[in-house]
């Protein structure tokens, strides 16, 4: 019975030794091996064998890039204003041995170093420069941190300022200034918009007036052309009518007295025509009138003279004496 118990104890002891002998390091981690309290080696990711009891593996170190956000730091600017600044530091452990033996707590060390460097950098800037020079502050912080943390086995790749909080009184003044600036820009934009609107309206009205004038001009031209064509057509019609009457009378072999009477009847109609500007009274009209008086002895001479006068002096403008008779331009 006793040998069985001893065998079981021995088996358990062997299992424990094997468990302590075999160590698996995951990717992105590194292990520090100490033998009898002294640094021996760094375990990279993979399977490793260590000597139990005399070798000790320290807690694994994360060798991936780490992002640490530090709380707000109160910093005094060159113009004696207290501002709160939040920072974010990106760093990576490049030497697990140095990160273990050169510094007690490298994350706290980075925090304290960031605060001290931030006070030095911002202390040489006024508030306006601090608010507008984030890139400059980030670059100076990164340069100082990377140079100092190199001996700790760290590499600082980037430093960002998340937020800069000026004093409340300054914030109120800045907000009022920003509101005034926004109101000014809004007023300028409104004025520019109204200006453009007035310009477009004036241009539209000008173009409309020009188009209306052109349309009225074309309408007047068309009306004038229409009136001219109408007058020409009326004149042609009246001339054709007179010509047909003349031909009809002469084809019937009328006497001189009848022609004279018909001529006197036609003269008022010719004078009333708007297109008739010039007409003639034959020189033989006196002889014809005397012959007409003899033929129609009972017709008063005054009636004949009235008809002639009405025909001759309706709308007279000019008087012409052609070779064939007397002409009146009406």
C-alpha positions as CSV (number, residue, x, y, z in Angstrom):
1,X,0.0,0.0,0.0
2,X,2.8,2.4,0.9
3,X,4.7,1.9,-2.4
4,X,1.5,2.8,-4.3
5,X,1.1,6.0,-2.5
6,X,4.8,6.9,-3.1
7,X,4.4,6.2,-6.8
8,X,1.3,8.4,-7.0
9,X,3.2,11.2,-5.2
10,X,6.2,10.8,-7.5
11,X,4.0,10.9,-10.6
12,X,2.3,14.1,-9.5
13,X,5.7,15.6,-8.8
14,X,6.9,14.7,-12.3
15,X,3.8,16.3,-13.8
16,X,4.4,19.5,-11.9
17,X,8.0,19.6,-13.0
18,X,7.0,19.1,-16.6
19,X,4.4,21.8,-16.4
20,X,7.1,24.2,-15.0
21,X,9.6,23.1,-17.6
22,X,7.4,23.8,-20.7
23,X,6.4,27.4,-21.4
24,X,4.4,28.7,-24.3
25,X,4.7,32.4,-25.1
26,X,1.8,33.8,-27.2
27,X,2.3,36.2,-30.2
28,X,2.7,39.8,-29.2
29,X,4.2,38.9,-25.8
30,X,7.7,38.4,-24.4
31,X,8.9,36.6,-21.3
32,X,11.9,37.4,-19.1
33,X,13.7,34.3,-17.6
34,X,15.7,34.7,-14.4
35,X,18.0,32.0,-13.2
36,X,18.7,32.1,-9.5
37,X,17.6,35.7,-9.4
38,X,19.7,36.9,-12.4
39,X,18.6,37.8,-15.9
40,X,19.2,34.9,-18.2
41,X,17.2,35.4,-21.5
42,X,14.1,36.8,-23.2
43,X,11.5,34.3,-24.4
44,X,10.1,35.1,-27.8
45,X,6.6,33.8,-28.9
46,X,6.6,30.0,-29.2
47,X,7.4,26.9,-27.2
48,X,10.3,27.0,-24.7
49,X,11.9,24.7,-22.1
50,X,13.1,26.1,-18.7
51,X,14.8,24.4,-15.8
52,X,12.3,24.1,-12.9
53,X,13.1,25.5,-9.5
54,X,16.3,27.4,-10.6
55,X,14.6,29.3,-13.6
56,X,11.8,31.7,-13.0
57,X,9.7,33.3,-15.8
58,X,8.5,36.9,-14.9
59,X,5.1,38.1,-15.9
60,X,4.8,38.5,-19.7
61,X,5.3,41.9,-21.3
62,X,3.1,43.2,-24.1
63,X,5.4,44.2,-27.0
64,X,2.5,45.5,-29.2
65,X,2.0,49.3,-29.7
66,X,0.0,50.6,-26.8
67,X,-2.3,53.6,-26.6
68,X,-2.5,55.3,-23.2
69,X,-4.8,58.3,-22.5
70,X,-3.6,60.4,-19.6
71,X,-5.9,62.6,-17.5
72,X,-6.1,66.4,-18.0
73,X,-3.1,68.3,-16.9
74,X,-3.3,71.9,-15.6
75,X,-0.7,74.0,-17.4
76,X,0.1,77.7,-17.0
77,X,0.7,79.6,-20.3
78,X,3.1,82.5,-20.8
79,X,0.3,85.0,-20.2
80,X,-0.4,83.4,-16.8
81,X,-3.6,81.6,-17.8
82,X,-4.4,78.1,-16.5
83,X,-5.5,75.7,-19.2
84,X,-6.3,72.0,-19.0
85,X,-4.8,69.7,-21.6
86,X,-5.6,66.0,-22.3
87,X,-3.0,64.0,-24.1
88,X,-2.7,60.6,-25.7
89,X,0.6,58.8,-26.1
90,X,1.3,55.9,-28.5
91,X,4.4,53.8,-27.6
92,X,5.8,50.3,-27.9
93,X,8.2,48.2,-25.9
94,X,11.2,47.5,-28.0
95,X,13.4,46.0,-25.3
96,X,11.6,43.8,-22.7
97,X,14.9,43.6,-20.7
98,X,15.3,47.4,-20.4
99,X,11.6,47.9,-19.7
100,X,11.9,45.4,-16.8
101,X,15.2,46.4,-15.3
102,X,15.7,50.1,-16.2
103,X,12.4,51.5,-14.9
104,X,10.0,50.3,-12.2
105,X,6.7,51.3,-14.0
106,X,7.2,52.5,-17.5
107,X,3.6,53.6,-18.0
108,X,3.6,55.9,-14.9
109,X,7.0,57.1,-16.0
110,X,5.6,58.1,-19.4
111,X,2.7,59.9,-17.7
112,X,5.0,62.0,-15.5
113,X,7.4,62.7,-18.3
114,X,4.5,63.9,-20.5
115,X,3.2,66.2,-17.8
116,X,6.6,67.8,-17.2
117,X,7.4,68.2,-20.9
118,X,3.9,69.7,-21.5
119,X,4.5,72.3,-18.9
120,X,7.8,73.3,-20.4
121,X,6.4,73.6,-23.9
122,X,3.2,75.4,-23.1
123,X,4.9,77.7,-20.6
124,X,6.6,79.4,-23.5
125,X,3.4,80.0,-25.5
126,X,0.5,82.4,-24.8
127,X,-3.1,81.2,-24.9
128,X,-3.7,82.0,-28.6
129,X,-0.5,80.2,-29.6
130,X,-1.4,77.3,-27.5
131,X,-4.8,77.0,-29.1
132,X,-3.5,77.3,-32.6
133,X,-0.2,75.4,-32.3
134,X,-1.2,71.8,-31.6
135,X,1.0,70.3,-34.2
136,X,4.0,72.1,-32.9
137,X,3.3,71.0,-29.3
138,X,2.7,67.4,-30.4
139,X,6.0,67.4,-32.3
140,X,8.0,68.8,-29.4
141,X,6.4,66.3,-26.9
142,X,7.1,63.4,-29.2
143,X,10.8,64.4,-29.6
144,X,11.4,64.8,-25.9
145,X,9.6,61.6,-24.9
146,X,11.2,59.4,-27.6
147,X,14.7,60.6,-26.6
148,X,14.1,60.0,-22.9
149,X,12.2,56.7,-23.0
150,X,14.7,55.1,-25.4
151,X,16.9,54.0,-22.5
152,X,13.8,52.4,-20.9
153,X,13.3,50.1,-23.9
154,X,10.4,52.2,-25.3
155,X,9.7,53.9,-28.6
156,X,7.2,56.8,-28.6
157,X,5.6,56.9,-32.1
158,X,3.0,59.6,-31.6
159,X,1.7,62.2,-29.1
160,X,-1.7,63.8,-29.6
161,X,-3.4,66.6,-27.7
162,X,-7.1,65.6,-27.4
163,X,-8.5,68.8,-25.8
164,X,-7.4,72.2,-24.6
165,X,-9.7,73.7,-22.0
166,X,-9.1,77.5,-21.4
167,X,-10.6,79.2,-18.3
168,X,-14.3,79.7,-18.2
169,X,-14.1,83.5,-18.5
170,X,-11.9,83.1,-21.6
171,X,-14.4,80.5,-23.0
172,X,-17.3,83.0,-22.6
173,X,-15.3,85.7,-24.3
174,X,-14.3,83.3,-27.1
175,X,-17.9,82.2,-27.6
176,X,-19.1,85.8,-27.7
177,X,-16.4,86.6,-30.3
178,X,-17.3,83.5,-32.3
179,X,-21.0,84.5,-32.2
180,X,-20.2,88.0,-33.3
181,X,-18.0,86.6,-36.1
182,X,-20.8,84.3,-37.3
183,X,-23.3,87.1,-37.2
184,X,-20.9,89.3,-39.2
185,X,-20.4,86.6,-41.8
186,X,-24.1,86.0,-41.9
187,X,-24.8,89.7,-42.5
188,X,-22.1,89.8,-45.2
189,X,-23.6,86.7,-46.9
190,X,-27.1,88.2,-46.7
191,X,-25.9,91.5,-48.2
192,X,-24.1,89.7,-51.0
193,X,-27.2,87.6,-51.7
194,X,-29.4,90.7,-51.8
195,X,-26.9,92.4,-54.0
196,X,-26.8,89.5,-56.4
197,X,-30.6,89.4,-56.3
198,X,-30.9,93.1,-57.1
199,X,-28.4,92.8,-59.9
200,X,-30.2,89.8,-61.4
201,X,-33.6,91.6,-61.0
202,X,-32.2,94.7,-62.7
203,X,-30.7,92.7,-65.5
204,X,-34.0,90.8,-66.0
205,X,-36.0,94.1,-66.1
206,X,-33.5,95.6,-68.5
207,X,-33.7,92.6,-70.8
208,X,-37.5,92.6,-70.5
209,X,-37.7,96.3,-71.4
210,X,-35.4,95.7,-74.4
211,X,-37.5,92.8,-75.6
212,X,-40.7,94.8,-75.2
213,X,-39.1,97.6,-77.2
214,X,-38.0,95.3,-79.9
215,X,-41.4,93.7,-80.0
216,X,-43.1,97.1,-80.2
217,X,-40.7,98.1,-82.9
218,X,-41.5,94.9,-84.9
219,X,-45.2,95.4,-84.3
220,X,-45.1,99.0,-85.6
221,X,-43.1,97.9,-88.6
222,X,-45.6,95.2,-89.3
223,X,-48.5,97.5,-88.9
224,X,-46.9,100.1,-91.2
225,X,-46.2,97.4,-93.8
226,X,-49.8,96.2,-93.4
227,X,-51.1,99.7,-93.8
228,X,-49.0,100.3,-96.8
229,X,-50.1,97.0,-98.4
230,X,-53.7,97.8,-97.6
231,X,-53.4,101.3,-99.2
232,X,-51.7,99.8,-102.2
233,X,-54.5,97.2,-102.6
234,X,-57.2,99.8,-102.1
235,X,-55.6,102.1,-104.7
236,X,-55.2,99.2,-107.1
237,X,-58.8,98.3,-106.6
238,X,-60.1,101.8,-107.1
239,X,-57.9,102.2,-110.2
240,X,-59.1,99.0,-111.6
241,X,-62.7,100.1,-111.0
242,X,-62.2,103.4,-112.7
243,X,-60.4,101.7,-115.6
244,X,-63.3,99.3,-116.0
245,X,-65.9,102.1,-115.9
246,X,-63.8,104.1,-118.4
247,X,-63.6,101.1,-120.8
248,X,-67.3,100.4,-120.4
249,X,-68.2,104.0,-121.2
250,X,-65.9,104.2,-124.2
251,X,-67.0,100.9,-125.6
252,X,-70.6,102.2,-125.8
253,X,-69.5,105.2,-128.0
254,X,-70.8,107.9,-125.7
255,X,-71.1,111.5,-126.7
256,X,-68.8,114.2,-125.3
257,X,-71.6,115.5,-123.1
258,X,-72.1,112.1,-121.5
259,X,-68.4,111.6,-120.9
260,X,-68.2,115.0,-119.2
261,X,-71.2,114.3,-117.0
262,X,-69.8,110.9,-116.0
263,X,-66.4,112.5,-115.3
264,X,-68.0,115.0,-113.0
265,X,-69.8,112.2,-111.2
266,X,-66.6,110.2,-110.7
267,X,-64.4,113.1,-109.5
268,X,-65.8,113.2,-105.9
269,X,-65.2,109.4,-105.5
270,X,-61.7,109.7,-106.8
271,X,-61.0,112.6,-104.3
272,X,-62.4,110.6,-101.4
273,X,-60.0,107.7,-101.9
274,X,-57.2,107.7,-99.4
275,X,-54.7,106.3,-101.9
276,X,-55.5,108.9,-104.5
277,X,-52.9,111.6,-104.3
278,X,-52.9,113.0,-107.8
279,X,-55.6,113.3,-110.5
280,X,-56.1,115.5,-113.6
281,X,-58.9,117.7,-115.1
282,X,-58.7,117.8,-118.9
283,X,-58.2,121.2,-120.5
284,X,-61.1,120.5,-122.7
285,X,-63.3,120.4,-119.6
286,X,-64.5,123.9,-120.3
287,X,-65.7,123.1,-123.8
288,X,-67.2,119.9,-122.5
289,X,-69.1,121.8,-119.8
290,X,-70.4,124.3,-122.4
291,X,-71.5,121.4,-124.6
292,X,-73.1,119.7,-121.6
293,X,-74.9,122.9,-120.8
294,X,-76.3,123.0,-124.3
295,X,-77.3,119.4,-124.2
296,X,-78.9,119.6,-120.8
297,X,-80.3,123.1,-120.9
298,X,-82.5,122.5,-117.9
299,X,-79.5,121.5,-115.6
300,X,-78.4,124.5,-113.5
301,X,-74.9,125.6,-114.2
302,X,-74.4,126.1,-110.4
303,X,-74.9,122.3,-109.8
304,X,-72.3,121.5,-112.3
305,X,-69.9,124.0,-110.8
306,X,-70.6,122.6,-107.3
307,X,-69.8,119.1,-108.5
308,X,-66.6,120.2,-110.1
309,X,-65.6,122.3,-107.1
310,X,-66.2,119.4,-104.7
311,X,-64.1,117.0,-106.8
312,X,-61.3,119.4,-107.5
313,X,-60.7,120.8,-104.0
314,X,-61.2,117.8,-101.8
315,X,-57.9,117.6,-99.7
316,X,-55.7,119.6,-102.2
317,X,-52.0,119.6,-101.4
318,X,-50.3,120.6,-104.6
319,X,-51.3,121.7,-108.0
320,X,-49.8,120.6,-111.2
321,X,-50.5,121.8,-114.8
322,X,-49.4,118.9,-117.1
323,X,-49.6,119.1,-120.7
324,X,-52.8,117.1,-120.8
325,X,-54.8,118.9,-118.1
326,X,-54.9,120.4,-114.7
327,X,-53.7,118.2,-111.9
328,X,-54.5,118.3,-108.2
329,X,-52.5,116.3,-105.6
330,X,-54.9,115.3,-102.9
